[in-house]
């Protein structure tokens, strides 16, 4: 009971902090950048949006949800895209409302897949595989952002450029090593030995190689056969989300350039990992405004409007949409349960044969 009430209290505090960060975003922007901005100025930027731009954002958002449904359908063979879309929407709604809502989202997803006839084992594999692919791409994104800036010449000197190339390539190599080890047995053995050496060096009482080999054994079948679909699903999902940000930037007059927009998008996705608020709400917006204004010279009002609109399409709207998806699932489940209960015993016995 104490843990339950503590979780409720932390959730309320976290949501309250997210709201405060958004409400006082103009003041935060001024404190961080020294550039004054008001809600009146931000509202004026909002007022310049036309119906076509909003419709384009909505279409890209729906396409991003559809793209991610392919990640789930490839993680759980037999799941169709409508089910994957419903699963993603309902789980995101729960995760977006609570700072540690991931666990509740997993529990909800398990109940939904169980209702569709999937067992515990396939669900665990789906959770592991989709989590691995999300983590790998989340690591790759900063490297892509750094490389984009380097290619565009957005670095102050050669020392910073060399450090950027070193960091970006190191991240990509690390992700490639993990991906290859998940697919190839011999690479997994080598990586396991390296992990054990690192844990011994750090004096950690963890059997890292055993944990990795268990993870690999649990996910090997899906990874071997469905890695192209998983990777394409993530690429299109992130691509459509970047397109949403690009449209937001053009609509508000905050477009800093192609490479710069990729860097801002990469930062926004990294900041969603900040667990202090649900999905990094408020923190993501502040980071986006800070990078746009200080690094790329975008005026404060368009930068803030961009961050808020992008946050709406990647966070806020998922809550009511996920609620609708969850409600539809619960209603259909209840109706199907009633239909099964109303079916005559003779019909049930015949259907089971």
C-alpha positions in Angstrom: 0.0 0.0 0.0 2.9 2.4 0.9 4.5 1.7 -2.5 1.1 2.3 -4.2 0.6 5.6 -2.6 4.2 6.6 -3.1 3.8 5.8 -6.8 0.6 7.9 -7.0 2.3 10.8 -5.2 5.4 10.7 -7.5 3.1 10.5 -10.6 1.2 13.6 -9.5 4.4 15.5 -8.7 5.9 14.4 -12.1 2.8 15.5 -14.1 2.7 18.7 -12.1 6.3 19.4 -12.9 5.7 18.7 -16.6 2.8 21.2 -16.6 4.8 23.8 -14.8 7.7 23.4 -17.2 5.4 24.1 -20.2 3.5 26.9 -18.5 6.7 28.7 -17.5 8.5 27.8 -20.7 8.9 31.5 -21.8 10.5 32.4 -18.5 12.8 29.3 -18.7 13.8 30.3 -22.2 14.6 33.8 -21.1 16.7 32.5 -18.1 18.6 30.1 -20.3 19.1 32.2 -23.4 18.6 35.8 -22.3 16.1 36.2 -25.1 12.7 37.5 -23.9 9.6 35.8 -25.2 5.9 35.9 -24.1 2.9 33.7 -24.6 1.4 36.6 -26.7 4.3 36.3 -29.2 4.0 32.5 -29.2 0.2 32.7 -29.7 0.8 35.0 -32.7 3.0 32.3 -34.3 0.3 29.8 -33.6 -2.2 32.1 -35.3 -0.2 32.0 -38.6 -0.7 28.2 -39.0 -3.1 27.3 -41.8 -5.4 24.3 -42.2 -3.1 22.7 -44.8 -0.1 22.7 -42.5 -2.1 21.2 -39.6 -3.6 18.6 -41.9 -0.1 17.7 -43.2 1.2 17.3 -39.6 -1.8 15.1 -38.7 -1.2 12.9 -41.8 2.5 12.5 -40.9 1.6 11.7 -37.3 -0.8 8.9 -38.4 1.9 7.6 -40.8 4.4 7.5 -38.0 2.0 5.4 -35.9 1.4 3.1 -38.8 5.2 2.7 -39.3 5.7 1.8 -35.7 3.0 -0.8 -35.9 5.3 -2.7 -38.3 7.9 -2.9 -35.5 5.4 -4.6 -33.3 4.0 -6.9 -36.0 7.6 -8.0 -36.8 8.3 -8.5 -33.1 5.2 -10.6 -32.6 4.4 -12.9 -35.6 0.7 -13.2 -36.0 -0.1 -9.6 -34.8 -1.8 -7.5 -37.5 -1.2 -3.8 -38.1 -4.5 -2.7 -36.6 -3.7 -4.6 -33.4 -0.2 -3.2 -33.5 -1.6 0.3 -33.9 -4.0 -0.2 -31.0 -1.3 -1.7 -28.8 1.1 1.2 -29.5 -1.5 3.8 -28.9 -2.9 2.4 -25.6 0.6 1.7 -24.2 1.8 5.2 -25.2 -1.2 6.8 -23.5 -0.3 5.1 -20.2 3.4 5.8 -20.5 2.8 9.5 -21.3 0.6 10.0 -18.2 3.0 8.5 -15.7 6.8 9.1 -15.1 7.4 5.3 -14.8 4.5 4.3 -16.9 6.5 1.9 -18.9 5.8 -1.0 -16.5 2.0 -0.3 -16.6 2.2 0.0 -20.3 3.8 -3.4 -20.5 1.1 -4.9 -18.2 -1.6 -3.4 -20.4 0.0 -4.6 -23.5 0.2 -8.1 -22.1 -3.5 -8.1 -21.2 -4.4 -6.9 -24.8 -2.2 -9.5 -26.5 -3.5 -12.3 -24.2 -7.1 -11.3 -25.2 -6.1 -11.7 -28.8 -4.9 -15.2 -28.2 -1.1 -14.8 -27.8 0.7 -16.6 -25.1 3.1 -15.2 -22.5 6.3 -16.4 -24.2 5.6 -14.6 -27.6 4.7 -11.4 -25.7 8.0 -11.5 -23.7 9.9 -11.9 -27.0 8.0 -9.0 -28.5 8.7 -6.7 -25.6 12.4 -7.6 -25.7 12.9 -7.3 -29.4 11.0 -4.0 -29.8 12.8 -2.6 -26.7 16.2 -3.6 -28.2 15.4 -1.9 -31.6 14.1 1.2 -29.8 17.3 1.4 -27.7 19.6 0.8 -30.7 18.0 3.5 -32.7 17.9 5.9 -29.8 21.7 5.5 -29.5 22.2 5.9 -33.3 20.2 9.2 -33.4 22.8 11.4 -31.6 25.5 10.1 -33.9 23.3 10.9 -36.9 22.7 14.4 -35.6 26.4 15.0 -35.0 27.4 13.7 -38.4 24.7 16.0 -40.0 26.2 19.0 -38.3 29.8 18.0 -39.2 28.9 17.6 -42.9 27.1 21.0 -42.9 30.2 22.6 -41.3 28.3 23.6 -38.1 31.4 23.3 -35.9 33.5 26.0 -34.4 37.0 24.5 -35.1 38.8 21.4 -36.2 39.3 20.1 -32.6 35.6 20.0 -32.0 35.1 18.4 -35.5 37.6 15.7 -34.7 35.9 15.0 -31.4 32.5 14.9 -33.0 33.7 12.4 -35.7 35.3 10.3 -33.0 32.2 10.3 -30.8 29.7 9.7 -33.7 31.8 6.8 -35.2 32.3 5.2 -31.7 28.5 5.2 -31.1 27.8 3.7 -34.5 30.4 1.0 -34.1 29.1 0.1 -30.6 25.5 -0.2 -32.0 26.8 -2.3 -34.9 28.7 -4.6 -32.6 25.6 -5.2 -30.5 23.4 -5.8 -33.6 25.9 -8.2 -35.1 26.2 -10.1 -31.8 22.5 -10.5 -31.6 22.5 -12.0 -35.0 25.8 -14.0 -35.2 26.8 -16.6 -32.6 30.6 -16.1 -32.8 30.2 -12.3 -32.4 28.0 -13.0 -29.3 30.7 -15.1 -27.7 33.3 -12.4 -28.2 31.0 -9.6 -26.9 30.2 -11.8 -23.9 33.9 -12.1 -23.1 34.3 -8.3 -23.4 31.3 -7.7 -21.1 32.8 -10.0 -18.5 36.1 -8.3 -18.7 34.5 -4.9 -18.2 32.5 -6.1 -15.2 35.6 -7.6 -13.6 37.5 -4.4 -14.2 34.7 -2.4 -12.5 34.4 -5.1 -9.8 30.7 -5.5 -10.5 29.0 -8.7 -9.2 27.1 -9.2 -12.4 27.3 -12.1 -14.9 27.1 -9.9 -18.0 27.8 -12.6 -20.6 25.1 -14.9 -19.1 22.5 -12.2 -19.2 23.4 -11.3 -22.8 23.3 -14.9 -24.0 19.9 -15.4 -22.3 18.7 -12.2 -24.1 20.1 -13.5 -27.4 18.5 -16.9 -26.9 15.1 -15.4 -26.2 15.2 -13.2 -29.3 17.3 -15.1 -31.8 14.4 -16.5 -33.9 12.7 -13.2 -34.4 16.0 -11.3 -34.9 17.2 -13.7 -37.5 14.1 -13.7 -39.6 12.6 -10.3 -39.1 15.4 -7.8 -38.6 14.8 -6.1 -42.0 11.1 -5.4 -41.1 12.1 -4.2 -37.6 14.7 -1.8 -39.0 12.6 -0.4 -41.8 9.7 0.1 -39.3 12.0 2.1 -37.0 13.5 4.1 -39.9 10.2 5.1 -41.3 8.8 5.9 -37.8 11.7 8.2 -37.0 11.6 9.6 -40.5 8.0 10.6 -40.3 8.6 12.1 -36.8 11.4 14.2 -38.2 9.1 15.3 -41.0 6.6 16.5 -38.4 9.3 18.6 -36.9 10.4 19.9 -40.3 6.8 21.0 -41.1 6.6 22.6 -37.6 9.8 24.6 -38.3 8.6 25.7 -41.7 5.2 26.7 -40.5 6.5 28.8 -37.6 9.5 30.3 -39.5 12.0 28.4 -37.3 13.6 26.4 -40.1 17.4 26.4 -39.4 18.5 24.1 -42.3 18.4 20.4 -43.1 21.4 19.3 -41.0 20.4 21.5 -38.1 16.8 20.1 -38.1 18.2 16.6 -37.9 20.3 17.6 -34.9 17.4 19.2 -33.2 15.2 16.2 -33.8 17.9 13.8 -32.5 18.2 15.9 -29.3 14.4 15.9 -28.8 14.2 12.1 -29.0 17.1 11.7 -26.5 15.4 14.1 -24.0 12.3 12.0 -24.0 14.3 9.5 -22.0 14.4 12.0 -19.0 12.2 10.1 -16.5 11.7 13.1 -14.2 8.6 13.8 -16.2 6.4 11.5 -18.3 8.3 11.0 -21.6 10.4 14.0 -20.8 7.5 16.4 -21.3 8.6 20.0 -20.7 12.3 19.0 -20.7 12.2 18.1 -24.4 10.6 21.4 -25.3 13.2 23.4 -23.3 16.1 21.5 -24.9 14.7 22.1 -28.4 14.3 25.8 -27.8 17.7 26.1 -26.3 19.4 24.4 -29.2 17.5 26.4 -31.9 18.0 29.8 -30.3 21.6 29.5 -29.0 23.2 27.3 -31.6 21.3 28.1 -34.8 20.1 31.7 -34.1 16.4 31.1 -34.4 14.3 33.8 -32.7 12.8 32.7 -29.4 9.1 32.9 -30.3 9.2 30.7 -33.4 11.6 28.3 -31.7 9.3 27.9 -28.7 6.2 27.5 -30.9 8.0 24.8 -32.8 8.9 22.9 -29.6 5.3 23.1 -28.3 3.7 22.0 -31.6 6.1 19.2 -32.0 5.5 18.1 -28.4 1.8 18.1 -29.1 2.1 15.7 -32.0 4.6 13.4 -30.3 3.2 13.4 -26.8 0.0 15.2 -25.9 -2.2 13.9 -28.7 -1.2 10.3 -28.0 -3.0 10.5 -24.6 -6.6 11.0 -25.9 -5.9 8.9 -29.0 -4.6 6.0 -26.9 -7.6 6.4 -24.6 -9.9 6.0 -27.6 -8.0 2.9 -28.7 -8.1 1.4 -25.2 -11.8 2.1 -25.0 -12.5 0.5 -28.3 -10.5 -2.5 -27.3 -12.3 -2.9 -24.0 -15.7 -2.4 -25.7 -15.0 -5.1 -28.3 -13.6 -7.4 -25.7 -16.7 -7.0 -23.6 -19.0 -7.5 -26.6 -17.1 -10.6 -27.7 -17.3 -12.0 -24.2 -21.1 -11.5 -24.1 -21.4 -13.1 -27.5 -19.4 -16.1 -26.3 -21.5 -16.3 -23.2 -24.8 -16.2 -25.2 -23.7 -18.9 -27.6 -25.5 -22.2 -27.0 -23.4 -25.0 -25.4 -24.0 -27.2 -28.5 -22.6 -24.5 -30.8 -19.6 -24.0 -28.5 -18.8 -27.7 -28.5 -19.1 -27.9 -32.3 -16.8 -24.9 -32.7 -14.2 -26.5 -30.5 -14.1 -29.6 -32.6 
